[in-house]
């Protein structure tokens, strides 16, 4: 009577779900069943031993976490730069409004000063004309009465002196007005210099914002490259999963009894891996959007 030998299938933890199936030339040769009692009857063959291998799920998860962190950092930098740019534009508009108000005030002051200066010049011209008329009258009276009208001549001299004093006072006012106008001109020049400095600062700020935008574009391109690498890795994992399912189907046709329960556990592990792969694909889709 033929005696059957117990077949050792190994531990289910030794099976690797991430290793590609071994080709036929890498498989170890099947052992010949041991015969007892003079070679009568054939024994059951032992299934080929599977190579052990470590899983690659850890580095995939780490890569995905790194990609998510990089995307979050890029979004944070982009929001900060946008807020800084909006703030700079607000300051530019406020500075422009202030400069416009200052220019309008200086223009109004200059116009009023010009009008006052014109009025004073007109008054000075009238006074000079009056002085000339008085001088002409004095000469006429002197010719007519010689010394007979000394009182009238003295009165005319006093009037002329008053007119001369008024002219001097008017000239002093004109000098002060010129100084005031010169001060306004200096204030206008200073305001122009301040405006130029503000423009330079704004140009420097805009340049720094543009440089930050260029750096952000570079980081986004790097993130896109990493996402593409992750997609390729997932495709490779899908191919490995298909290969493992093919190997499992082959094992199902060769084994029975206790091996069926272990195959069910393997299938459950593969289903869990497929669920994890679907989650990774969904996250990648969200990153690409």
C-alpha positions as CSV (number, residue, x, y, z in Angstrom):
1,X,0.0,0.0,0.0
2,X,1.3,3.4,-1.0
3,X,2.1,5.8,1.9
4,X,1.4,9.5,1.2
5,X,3.7,12.2,2.5
6,X,2.6,15.5,4.1
7,X,3.1,18.5,1.8
8,X,4.6,21.6,3.4
9,X,3.1,24.7,1.8
10,X,5.0,27.2,4.0
11,X,3.7,30.2,6.0
12,X,1.3,32.7,4.4
13,X,3.4,35.6,5.8
14,X,6.3,34.5,3.7
15,X,4.4,35.2,0.5
16,X,5.2,38.7,-1.1
17,X,2.4,40.5,-2.8
18,X,4.7,43.0,-4.5
19,X,7.2,40.8,-6.2
20,X,6.6,40.0,-9.8
21,X,6.0,36.3,-10.6
22,X,9.1,34.3,-11.3
23,X,9.8,33.0,-14.8
24,X,9.9,29.4,-15.5
25,X,13.7,29.3,-15.8
26,X,14.1,30.9,-12.3
27,X,11.9,28.3,-10.5
28,X,13.6,25.6,-8.6
29,X,13.1,22.1,-10.0
30,X,10.3,20.1,-8.6
31,X,11.4,17.4,-6.2
32,X,10.8,13.8,-7.1
33,X,8.3,12.2,-4.7
34,X,10.0,9.7,-2.4
35,X,9.0,6.2,-2.9
36,X,8.8,3.5,-0.2
37,X,8.5,-0.2,-0.4
38,X,10.4,-1.0,-3.6
39,X,9.0,1.9,-5.7
40,X,5.4,0.9,-5.7
41,X,2.8,3.7,-6.2
42,X,3.5,7.5,-6.8
43,X,3.5,10.1,-4.0
44,X,2.0,13.6,-4.2
45,X,4.3,16.3,-5.5
46,X,5.4,19.3,-3.4
47,X,4.5,22.7,-4.9
48,X,7.5,24.9,-5.8
49,X,8.8,27.1,-3.1
50,X,8.2,30.9,-3.6
51,X,10.9,33.5,-3.2
52,X,10.6,35.8,-0.3
53,X,10.6,39.6,-0.9
54,X,9.9,42.8,1.0
55,X,6.9,45.0,0.2
56,X,7.3,48.3,-1.5
57,X,4.2,50.0,0.0
58,X,6.2,52.0,2.5
59,X,8.1,54.1,0.1
60,X,5.0,54.7,-2.0
61,X,3.1,56.1,1.0
62,X,6.1,58.3,1.9
63,X,6.3,59.6,-1.6
64,X,2.6,60.4,-1.6
65,X,2.9,62.2,1.7
66,X,5.8,64.2,0.4
67,X,3.9,65.2,-2.7
68,X,0.9,66.3,-0.6
69,X,3.2,68.4,1.7
70,X,4.8,70.0,-1.3
71,X,1.4,70.9,-2.8
72,X,0.3,72.4,0.6
73,X,3.5,74.5,0.9
74,X,3.1,75.7,-2.8
75,X,-0.5,76.7,-2.1
76,X,0.6,78.6,1.1
77,X,3.4,80.5,-0.8
78,X,1.0,81.3,-3.6
79,X,-1.6,82.7,-1.2
80,X,1.0,84.8,0.7
81,X,2.4,86.2,-2.6
82,X,-1.1,87.1,-3.8
83,X,-1.9,88.8,-0.5
84,X,1.4,90.7,-0.6
85,X,0.7,91.8,-4.2
86,X,-2.8,93.0,-3.3
87,X,-1.4,95.0,-0.4
88,X,1.3,96.6,-2.6
89,X,-1.3,97.6,-5.2
90,X,-3.4,99.1,-2.4
91,X,-0.4,101.1,-1.2
92,X,0.4,102.2,-4.7
93,X,-3.2,103.5,-5.2
94,X,-3.1,105.3,-1.8
95,X,0.2,106.9,-2.6
96,X,-1.1,108.0,-6.1
97,X,-4.2,109.6,-4.5
98,X,-2.1,111.4,-1.9
99,X,0.3,112.7,-4.6
100,X,-2.7,113.8,-6.7
101,X,-4.2,115.7,-3.7
102,X,-0.8,117.3,-2.9
103,X,-0.4,118.4,-6.5
104,X,-3.9,119.9,-6.6
105,X,-3.3,121.8,-3.4
106,X,0.0,123.1,-4.6
107,X,-1.6,124.1,-7.9
108,X,-4.4,126.0,-6.1
109,X,-1.8,127.7,-3.9
110,X,0.3,128.7,-6.8
111,X,-2.7,130.0,-8.7
112,X,-3.8,132.1,-5.7
113,X,-0.2,133.4,-5.3
114,X,0.0,134.3,-9.0
115,X,-3.3,136.2,-8.8
116,X,-2.1,138.1,-5.6
117,X,1.2,138.9,-7.3
118,X,-0.6,140.2,-10.4
119,X,-2.9,142.3,-8.3
120,X,0.1,143.8,-6.4
121,X,1.9,144.5,-9.6
122,X,-1.3,146.3,-10.9
123,X,-1.4,148.3,-7.6
124,X,2.3,149.2,-7.9
125,X,1.7,150.3,-11.5
126,X,-1.2,152.5,-10.4
127,X,0.9,154.0,-7.6
128,X,3.8,154.7,-9.9
129,X,1.4,156.4,-12.3
130,X,-0.1,158.4,-9.4
131,X,3.4,159.4,-8.3
132,X,4.3,160.6,-11.8
133,X,1.0,162.6,-12.0
134,X,1.8,164.2,-8.7
135,X,5.3,165.1,-9.8
136,X,4.0,166.7,-12.9
137,X,1.5,168.7,-10.9
138,X,4.2,169.8,-8.6
139,X,6.3,171.0,-11.5
140,X,3.4,172.9,-12.9
141,X,2.6,174.6,-9.6
142,X,6.2,175.5,-9.1
143,X,6.4,177.1,-12.4
144,X,3.1,179.0,-11.9
145,X,3.4,180.2,-8.4
146,X,7.1,179.7,-7.7
147,X,7.1,180.1,-4.0
148,X,3.6,181.4,-3.5
149,X,2.1,177.9,-3.1
150,X,4.6,176.5,-0.6
151,X,1.8,175.0,1.5
152,X,0.3,173.1,-1.5
153,X,3.8,172.0,-2.5
154,X,4.5,170.7,1.0
155,X,1.1,168.9,1.0
156,X,2.0,167.3,-2.3
157,X,5.4,166.4,-1.0
158,X,3.8,164.7,2.0
159,X,1.4,162.9,-0.3
160,X,4.3,161.8,-2.4
161,X,6.2,160.5,0.7
162,X,3.2,158.6,1.7
163,X,2.9,157.1,-1.7
164,X,6.6,156.2,-1.7
165,X,6.1,154.5,1.7
166,X,3.1,152.7,0.3
167,X,5.2,151.6,-2.7
168,X,8.0,150.4,-0.3
169,X,5.5,148.5,1.8
170,X,4.0,147.0,-1.4
171,X,7.5,146.0,-2.6
172,X,8.2,144.4,0.8
173,X,5.0,142.4,0.5
174,X,6.0,141.4,-3.0
175,X,9.4,140.2,-1.7
176,X,7.7,138.1,1.0
177,X,5.2,136.7,-1.5
178,X,8.2,135.7,-3.8
179,X,9.8,134.0,-0.8
180,X,6.5,132.1,-0.2
181,X,6.2,131.1,-3.8
182,X,9.9,129.9,-3.7
183,X,9.0,127.9,-0.6
184,X,6.1,126.3,-2.5
185,X,8.4,125.5,-5.4
186,X,10.8,123.9,-3.0
187,X,8.0,121.9,-1.4
188,X,6.9,120.8,-4.9
189,X,10.5,119.7,-5.7
190,X,10.7,117.8,-2.4
191,X,7.3,116.1,-3.1
192,X,8.5,115.1,-6.6
193,X,11.7,113.6,-5.0
194,X,9.6,111.7,-2.5
195,X,7.2,110.5,-5.2
196,X,10.3,109.3,-7.2
197,X,11.6,107.4,-4.1
198,X,8.1,105.8,-3.6
199,X,8.0,104.8,-7.3
200,X,11.5,103.2,-6.9
201,X,10.4,101.3,-3.8
202,X,7.2,100.1,-5.6
203,X,9.2,99.0,-8.6
204,X,11.5,97.0,-6.3
205,X,8.5,95.4,-4.5
206,X,6.9,94.5,-7.8
207,X,10.2,93.0,-9.0
208,X,10.5,90.9,-5.8
209,X,6.9,89.7,-6.2
210,X,7.6,88.7,-9.8
211,X,10.7,86.8,-8.7
212,X,8.6,85.0,-6.0
213,X,6.0,84.1,-8.7
214,X,8.9,82.6,-10.9
215,X,10.1,80.5,-7.9
216,X,6.5,79.3,-7.3
217,X,6.1,78.3,-11.0
218,X,9.4,76.3,-10.7
219,X,8.1,74.5,-7.5
220,X,4.8,73.8,-9.2
221,X,6.7,72.3,-12.2
222,X,8.7,70.1,-9.8
223,X,5.5,69.0,-8.1
224,X,4.0,68.1,-11.5
225,X,7.1,66.0,-12.3
226,X,6.8,64.2,-9.0
227,X,3.1,63.5,-9.6
228,X,4.0,62.0,-13.0
229,X,6.6,59.8,-11.3
230,X,4.0,58.6,-8.8
231,X,1.5,57.8,-11.7
232,X,4.2,55.7,-13.4
233,X,4.9,53.9,-10.1
234,X,1.2,53.2,-9.6
235,X,1.0,51.7,-13.1
236,X,3.9,49.4,-12.3
237,X,2.1,48.4,-9.1
238,X,-1.0,47.6,-11.0
239,X,1.0,45.4,-13.4
240,X,2.5,43.6,-10.4
241,X,-0.9,43.1,-8.9
242,X,-2.2,41.5,-12.1
243,X,0.8,39.2,-12.2
244,X,0.2,38.2,-8.6
245,X,-3.5,37.5,-9.4
246,X,-2.3,35.3,-12.2
247,X,0.0,33.4,-9.9
248,X,-2.8,32.9,-7.4
249,X,-5.1,31.5,-10.0
250,X,-2.4,29.0,-10.9
251,X,-2.0,28.1,-7.3
252,X,-5.7,27.6,-7.0
253,X,-5.7,24.9,-9.8
254,X,-2.8,23.0,-8.1
255,X,-3.7,23.0,-4.4
256,X,-6.8,22.2,-2.4
257,X,-7.9,21.8,1.3
258,X,-6.0,24.1,3.6
259,X,-4.3,25.9,0.6
260,X,-7.8,27.2,-0.4
261,X,-8.1,29.1,2.9
262,X,-4.7,30.6,2.5
263,X,-5.5,31.6,-1.1
264,X,-8.6,33.3,0.2
265,X,-6.5,35.3,2.7
266,X,-4.2,36.2,-0.2
267,X,-7.1,37.4,-2.2
268,X,-8.4,39.5,0.7
269,X,-4.9,41.1,0.9
270,X,-5.0,41.8,-2.8
271,X,-8.4,43.4,-2.5
272,X,-7.1,45.6,0.4
273,X,-4.2,46.6,-1.8
274,X,-6.6,47.4,-4.7
275,X,-8.6,49.6,-2.3
276,X,-5.4,51.4,-1.2
277,X,-4.4,51.9,-4.9
278,X,-7.9,53.4,-5.6
279,X,-7.4,55.8,-2.7
280,X,-4.0,56.8,-4.0
281,X,-5.4,57.3,-7.6
282,X,-8.1,59.6,-6.1
283,X,-5.5,61.7,-4.2
284,X,-3.4,62.0,-7.4
285,X,-6.5,63.1,-9.3
286,X,-7.1,65.8,-6.7
287,X,-3.5,66.9,-6.9
288,X,-3.6,67.2,-10.7
289,X,-6.8,69.3,-10.4
